[in-house]
Amino acid sequence: MAYAAPVGLIITILFVTVGLLLPWIVALSLRLRAMGTDVFVGQMGWRPIIHSTLAFVVAFNLTFFIQELFLVLPKAIVPGLHPTLFHNNHEWVGNAPIAELYQGTGALAILASGLIFAVIAAHRQRPSFFILWMAFNGLFQSLPQFVVGAIVAGNDVGRAYDYLGLGTAGETMAALTALAAMPVAGIWLGRQFLSAAWDQRQLGSYCCRFGFLLRMAGLPTLAALPLIILYRVPREAIEVLAPPVLVPLFGYGWTQIAAFRPGGARARGRHPEAIVPLLVSALILLAFFQLVLRHGISF
């Protein structure tokens, strides 16, 4: 169902505020207040940043693939529906009312993926940037969809809401729950990224932690953008650009705020040197997307 204009407008304002404006305003204001504290950079170099960038590229595209796969698989078991999986989309022929419900299974699948990788990250002795980025992408590729679905009825999750008949109250609760989860997930992930530091001096002050997150989480999401585009073309420009731009915008701001959370973080990571395995994984995934999935796999 489509929201009445005032309710939809309020949810939209909250979405933009909580997802985009508030975390950046808070992060920057806290950074300004912390001016003058010691900043330790040390001998970080570019290899750790490249490592995190490649990990983000692989995690982003794997998560997107999981979403599309689980949009296709439920439809494939419905008599009369014949879905096709592509590298950046899916489609189907045939008609069945339950297909509308199954438009929400992709978001549920990557939400589950994000939670699973978050649990794995929480129990690892040595943090892994790839696992952290899988948790990040699973959560921040899915949570905004539960908000957008309550605003735009034609959205995939919105179609599932309509099939379930949640009504305005149910959709509002789903949207507000997702909105409330975003800062919790982002700040928690920020703490996990800080624990991936390999030198305790990198976490010695608010400014140190801010700089570490900026280099190891913020810069990689920006550097990964042109690489991720290679996996998504050809398609309309908005579909190629919007997900890799919006996912970091909705998640990274809250992640950065973790630098200012009271209580010191403990460096438990190793200096990330392994670039070749991630590069090979990224190239194999790109080849699979463009040489196999681009032509479509019918189910």
N, C-alpha and C positions, 0 to 999 in steps of 0.2 A: 504494500500500500504506500501511497505517497503521503508524506507528512502534511499537516496543515502548515501554512507558511510560517507563522510565528514559531512553532516548535522546531521546524526544520532550520530556521534561521538561528535559533538559540544553539542547537546542536552544532551547526556549522561554525558559529563563533567560538564555541568551546573547543571544537576540533582544531581550529587554526591557533587558538590561544595556547592550549595545552600541548599540541603537537609541534608547533613551530615557534611561536613568539616567546612564551614563558621560559622555556629552558635556556634559550639563548640570552634573554635579558638577565636571568638569574646568573648564568655562567659568567657573562661578561662583567656584571656588577661585582660578583665575588672575586673575579680576577683583578679588577681595579682596586678593590679593598686590600688585596694581598700584595700589591705593588711594594717592592722594597725588600721582600723576603728573598732568601737565597735561591738561586736557580742552578741546579747541577745538570749539565748536559753530558759531560764525559765523552768518551770515544764511542759514540753510537754508530756513526757512519750510515751509509745508505742501505746496506744489506738487510737489516731488520725491517726497514720501511718497505723495501721491495718484497720481502717475505710476507709481511702483513697484507700488502696490496694484492699479491697473487692469491693469498688465502681468501681474501674477500671476494675476488673475482670468481674463484671456484665455488665458494659457499653461496654467493648470490645466485649463480646459474643453476647449481644443484637444487637449491631451494625452489627456484622458479619451475624447474623440471618436475620436482615432486608435486608441486601444486597442479600443474597441467596434467600429470599422470593420474592424479586422484580426482581430477575432473572427468577424465575419460573412463577409468576402470569401472566406476559404478554404473555409468551409462551402458558400458559394453555388455553387462549382464541383463539388461532390460530387453525383452523381445521387441523387435521392431526398431531399435535404436542402433545406429552404426556410426560410432564416433571415429574421428581421425585425430591423431596427436601430431602437432607440429613443434618447431623449436621455440616458438613464442606465442602459441595459441592452440586452440583446438576447435573442432566443429563436429557436427553430427547431422545425419539424415534420419528421417523418421520422426514420429510424434508419440510422446508419452508424457502425461502430466507430471510424473515423478522426475522428469529431467530438470524441472525447475528447482526441485529440492537439491538435486545433485550438483547444481551450480554453486552450492556452498561447501561441498566436500573438499575442494582444493584448499580453501582457507583453513578449514579444520585440520587438514593433513599437515600443513606447514606450521600451524600453531602447535600441533603435537610434536612435530620435528624440533621446533624451537625449544619446547619444554624438555624434551628428551636430551638434547645437547646441553641445555642448561644444567640438568642433573649430572650429566657426565662431567661437565666443567667443574661443578662444585665438588666432585669427589676425586678429581685428578690431583696427584701429588705435584706434577709439573704442568702448569697451564699450557695450553696449545692455542695458538692464534686461529688455526683452522676451526677447531671446535667452538671457540668463542664466536667466530664469525658465523658459524652455522646456527648457533643459538640466537645471535643478533638478527640474522636474516629471517629465521623461522618466526620470531616474535614480531619483528617490525615490518615484515611483508604481510603478516596476517592481521595483527591488531587493528591497523587503520581500516582494513576492509570491513570490519564489523561496525565501524563508525560510518563509513561511507554508505554501507548497505542500508543504514537507517535513514539516510538523507536522500539517496538516489535509488528509486525502486528498481530501475533497470540494471543496476550493478549486480554482479554475480551473487553476492551475499544477500542483497536486497531481494532478489528473486526467490531465494530460499526462505527469507523472512515471510514473503507473501504466501508462499506455498504452505508454510506452517501456520499462517494466520495469527501471527504474534500481536498484531494491532499496534497502535501508537505506544501504549504503555510498555509492551514487551520489547519493541524495537528500541525505545528510549533506554530501557534498563540494559539491553545488550550493548548499546553504544556507550553509555556511561561507564559500564564495567570495563570495556576495552580502553576507554580514555583513562580510567583510574589505573589500569595495569601498565600503561606506557611509561610513566615516570618511575614506577617501581622496577620494571624490567630494565629500563635504561640505566638507572643508578646502580642497580645490582650488577649489571654487566660491566659498568665502569670500574667497579671494585675488582671484578675478576680480571679485567685488562690490567689494572695496576698490579695485581699479584703476579702477572706475567713478566714484570720487570726483573732484570737479572743482576741489578746492582742496587742495594738498599739506598744508596745516595740519590738514586733517581726518584725516590719517594720521600725525600727528606723534608720537604715543605709543600705548602699549597701550590706554589709556583712550579716546583719541580714536578709534582704530580700533574698539574695542568699541562706543562710542556710535554711530559711523557705521553699523555693521552692524545694530545694534539698531533704528535709525531707518529704514534703507533696505531691510532684509531681514526683520527680526523683526516690527516693527509692521505692515508691509503684509500679511504672512500672517495676522495676527490680524484686521485691518480687512477683509480680503477674505472672511472666513468668511460673514457674512450675505449678501454678494453672491452667492457661489458657490451658496448654498442655493437661490436663485431659479432657477438652471439645473437643479437636481436634483429639485425637487418636481414632481409628487407621486410618492412612493414611501415604503417603510417608513422610519421615523426613523433606524434604524441605517445604512441605505444612503445616506440623504441626508447624514448628519452625519459618519460615520466617515472617508471618504476625505479631505475637506477639513480635518479635525482631525488625522488621523494623519500625513498626508504632511509637513506642516511639522514635526511633533513628531519624526519620524524623521530629517529632514534638517537642520533649522535649527540644532540644537544643535552639530553638527559644523561647520557653516558659521561659527558665532560664534567657535569656537576659533581660526579663522584670524587673528583679531585679535592673538593672542599668539605667532604663529609668528615665530621669529627672522628678522631681515632686514626692511628697510623696504619698503613697497609704494609704487608710484609712481602718482600720480593722473593718469589719462589720459582721464577722462570730461568731458562737458559738463554744465552745469547743466540737468537735465531739465525743460523747460518744456512740452513737447507733451502736453497732457492730452486735447484734443478728439479727435485721431485714435484714441487708445486707447479713449475713451469710446464713440465711434461704433462701433468694432470690437466692443466688449463688448455694445452694444445689438443690433447685427446678429446676433451669435452667439446672444444670448439669444432673439431672435425666431426664429431658425432652430431652436433647441432646442425652444422651447415651441409654435411654430405649425406646424412641419413634423415634426421628429423625435418629438415627444411622441406623435403619432398613429401613428408607425411607418412605416418604408420597407421594403417587402418586396423581397427579392432572388431 
